[in-house]
Amino acid sequence: MKIDGISPVDAQLPVDTVAARVASSGQVSTQGAAQDWTSFHSDSNSVLSLTSQALSSPQVRQGTVDALRQSVDSGQYQLDPSKIAAAISQSGEE
């Protein structure tokens, strides 16, 4: 899915981490178990905008489906059993 109008800089969210707070304060607390936590911040307008863009995207790429259907119907869509077997064996290696 492609979402237009979002640059990588805009998509980065500020992150607060324990390591960042320790680096800024120069102190590490040794009391209790050490806990790491992260908090993401974003304004609700950004979330609503991205949600509406995602929901308005078609779930089916109709052009691709129609092209494949036409290839199958006309007999032009050819399967290569050796390529299929290679893809299946490679998918098990991941």
Summary of the structure (lengths in Angstrom):
residues: 94
radius of gyration: 24.4
end to end distance: 23.7
largest distance: 72.3
contacts: 131
relative contact order: 0.09
helix: 52%
strand: 6%
